[in-house]
Amino acid sequence: MHNKTTRIPLIMLAGLAIAFVSACSPTIASRGNAPEPEQLEQISVGESTKGDVTDILGSPSTIAAFDENVWLYISRVTETVAFFEPETVEQKVVLISFDSANRVEILSEYDLEDGKPVIPTNRVTPTAGRELTILQQLFGNLGRFSEGQ
């Protein structure tokens, strides 16, 4: 009888340990379009066109904001453990730039190590004019309107 009573707390403790460990297992999320090396080998600098690239790789993840001839294929794998912030464990960026004849001019690959962290600034851009109080904002337009308008 003494043997069975000591097993129950041990089984409960083992169950709690398994539940705790499984709750802490990371959640892995993959996002983006990562071209395979075999696909990239099919693209020839100076020969392949935008149509060829689209046929081989599909649509780009994004097109550069200031140059429609720069295409980016971006993929990222993140890992999240419990309630912590997601951590990027793998990232790949393929940059393809086209010349004026829509032929591939540049084909570059970048990994997570090539990235640089961007730290936002808390500076504020000053604006012209004066700051108004709440009362000035509320009553500022009184008397400015006429019935003829």
Protein Blocks (a to p, Z undefined) as FASTA:
>chain_A
ZZmmmmmmmmmmmmmmmmmmmmmpccdddedjdddfklmmmpcghkacfklmmmmnopaf
bdcfklckbccddddddddehjbccddfbdcdddddddfkopafbdcdddfklpccdddd
fbdcddedddddfklmmmmmgokacfkZZ
